[in-house]
Amino acid sequence: MKLRTPFNMIKNALSDIRTMHDFSYTVPNETREEFWNKECISHPTASTCKVYEG
């Protein structure tokens, strides 16, 4: 690991903070199951929505 690698990681983290604008973000009240049901209706061919029956 080069000496400059940790400094790049710190610089990248700080640049991400500078681009964030919504610090008052609230977590949605929907459950995990509700979220995946909604996502699977929107994207039925996604690999996370496929059900394999044997």
Long-range contacts (C-beta under 8 A, 24 or more apart in sequence): none
